[in-house]
Amino acid sequence: MNKYLLAIPILASVFLFYAFLSPGNAKEDNTNGELNSSITLAELQDIKDAPVELGQVDWIRNYDEAAAKAKQENKPLLVLFQEVPGCSTSSGYGKNVLSHPQIVEAIETLFVPVAVYNNHGGADEQVLKSFGEPSWNNPVVRIIAPDRKELVPRLNGDYTKAGLVRAMITALENDNKGVPPYLSLLAQELNVNNGRSERAVFAMHCFWVGEGKLANVNGVISTKPGFMGGHEVVELEFNPDIISYGDLVNKAKSQNVARHIFTEN
């Protein structure tokens, strides 16, 4: 009798084990797997169907929601007034500026991004009118505090990466927010690519010493040691938006690495 009683729970356990591995349960697991796959595909489809005019930024489309989030997170609002669907200027701004990976990262992490369509009615039209923005217009960017205080002049007519990055940096500084190093470096890189760099050549007693000192000056983009007129020199490429030529000369003289000044471009 005791043997039979002992066998009952063992048989029950075996039955439950095989029931768990039955085709019905396997099908249920597969169904869940297919459901998860369909969600992923739907998310990818949403990305694919996002208007090209908005680039790769994850924009909030409700202004009041964005303003509340900006206040809660103590971040500035970056408001894009955009024509969707738009002309070549609008689509080009989305593809060339609002799809740059570092610009996208800066917009999404340092600001609360909100997109307002300037050629739609309803809530978009109401926000457009409250800002006094024209409809059916080229892209306009406003960077403001949650109370709508302007942190930088309205960005209009400048559809370059450099223009937007400069505006973001200025807005962060005016809002007493830190500017990440990657954003400052991006600004320098874009300014160089846009021809916004200048060159200077300083002579010194040892170009290795001079290069080491001058490379650490804020605004200096690159250094190149060499010889000129019998002197050891360092050729500098610098960003005049960060440091002027005069300030660079004074800095070099104060560090005894500017015995002679050869060029100013």
N, C-alpha and C positions, 0 to 999 in steps of 0.2 A: 504493500500500500504506500509506504513512504517513497519507494522508488518511483511510482507513478506520479506522486505529487511533486517530486523533484524534477521530473522530466517535463512537466507542463510549462514552467517558466522558460525552460531552455527552448522548447519548441516554439513558444510564443515569440521569443527573441529572434529565432531564425526566420519565422514568418514575417516579422516586421522588417528585418534586414532586406529580404528579397522584395518585399512590397515597395521599399524605398527605391530599389534599383529597377523597378518595373518600367516598361516603355511609357506608361502614362506620365510618370514623374519626369522621365527624361525629356518627353515632349514639352512639359511645362517649363523645364529649364531652358530648352531651346527657344521656346516662345519668348521667355524673358530676355534671352540673348538677342533675339531679333528685334524686340521692342527697344532695347538699348541702342542697337545699331541704327534703328530708324530715327531715334532722337538725335543721334550724332549727325546723321545725314540731313536732318531738318535744320540743325544749327549751321551746318556748312552751307545749306541752301540759302539761309538768311543772309550769311556773309556774302554769298555770290550775288544775291539780289539787292544788296545795299546800293543806293544811288552812288554813281561814280563821283558825283559832285561833293560827296561827304568824305571821300577818301577812306582811310582805314580806322578812323577815330570812332569810338563807341559813344555816339552823341545821345544825350537825353533830349527828348522831343517835347517835353512839357516844361515851360519856363518856370512856373511856380514851384514845381517839384525840384528843379535844378537850383533855384534860389534858396529853397529850404535846406537842401543838402549842403550848399555852399556855406550857409550860416552855421549849420551844425558842425561841419568839418573845418570851419575857419579857413576857407580857401576862396580865391577869387573866381569869378565866373568868366569863362571865355565863351562869348556869344558869337556864333557864326550866322550872319544873315546871307542866305544863299538861294539862288534860283535852281529849283529842282522840278522837272528836268531843266537843264540850263544850256546856255550857249557854250562855245568853245572855251571862253575865258573861265567860266564856272567849272566845266568838266576838267580843264587843265589844272585849275587850282586844286581840285580834289585829287587828281592823279599825281601831280608833281610836288605839291606842298603838303597836303594833308595825308599823304601816304608814306612820307619819309619816316622810317622807324623811330628815330630819336625824337622827332617832332611829335609823333603820335604818343610816345611814352610821356613826354613832357606835358602835353595837353591833358592826358588822362590821369596823371599822378599829381601834378602840381596845381591843376585847375579843375573846376567842374564844367565840363563842356556841354553846351546846349545849342542845338541847331534850330533856326527859325527859317522856314521857307518864305521867301519874299514874293512868291507868285501863287500862294494859296490863300484861301479864305479861312474863316473860323478863328481858332485860337492863334494861329500864326499871324493872321491879319491884325488881330488885336494887339499882340506884342509888337508887331512892326510899327503900328501907329503910335503906341506908347513911347517908342524910342525915336519917333520922327523919321524913320527910315523909309526911303522910296521903295515902291514895289517894282518887280521885274528889273532888278538891278544886278550889277556885277557883285562878286563877293565883298562883304564888309565884315570886319572883325572888331568887336568891342570887348575890352577886358575891364571888368568892373568889380567893385566890392559887392557883397550881398545887398547893400542899401543903394546900389546903382551909382555910387561914386566912381567916376572915371579914374582908373589907375594909369592910363596911357591914352594919348590922343587916338581917336577913331582911325583904324587902319583901313584906308580906302585908296585904291589905285596902285598899291604896291602888292603885286601878286607873286612875290619871290619868297623862297625859303628864308633868306636872310632877313627880309622885312618882318616876317612873323616871329622869328626867333628873337630879333632885337626888341620887338614889342613885348614879348613874354618876359624877357630879362628885365626890361625897364619896369614893367608892371610888378614883378616880384620884388624888385628893389624898393619901389614906391610903397609897397604894402608891407615893407619890413620883413620880407620872407627871404630865406636863403636861396641862392642860385646854385644848383648842382654843378659840379665841375664839368660834367659831360655837356651841359647846355652851353657853358662859356666856351668850351673847346669847339663845339659845333658852330657857334657864332664866328669864331676866329677862322675856322675852315671855310665857311660860306663867304666871309668877307674876302678871303684870299682868292677864292674861286671867282668872285665878282670883281676882281681887280682892286679891292680896297686894302691893299698892303703897300708899304713903302720900304725903301732900302736905305741902309746907312753902312758906312765902312769906317771903323775906328782902328787906329794904329796904337800899339802898346809894346811893352818890353817883352811879353811872352803871350802868344795867342792862346796857348792852352789855359793859362790862368784867366785871360780875358773872356774866353769862350765859356768857361765854367761860371764866371760871375754874371755875364750878360744873359746867358740862357735862362737864368732864374728871375729875370725882370718880367713883371706882369705885362703882357702885351707883345713880348718878343715871340715870334712864331718859329723861326729857325735861325741857326748860326752856322757859319762856314769859315774855318780858319784858312789862312793863306799868306801870301807875300804881295806887297805892292810898294813900288818906289823904294825898295831896300828896307822896308819895314815889315814887321810881323803884324798882320791885321786880322780882324774878324769882320766878316760881312754879315749884317743882320737883316732879316726880314721881319717887319713889325706891323702891328695893327694900329693905325692912327686913331681909331675910335676908342682905343683903350689907353694908349700913351702917345702923346704928341712927340714930334721930332725934337723939339726943344727940351722937353722933360727927359727924353731918352739920352740926349747929350749930357745934360746935367747929372743924370744918374751914372753915366759912364765915367764922367770926370770925377765924381765923388768917390768912385771905386778905383781910380787911377788906371783906367783902361781906355783912355782917350787922349793920348799924347798928341795925335793928329787926327783931324776929321777930313775924310776924303770926299765923301759924296752925300748928297741929300736928294732923294727922288720922291 
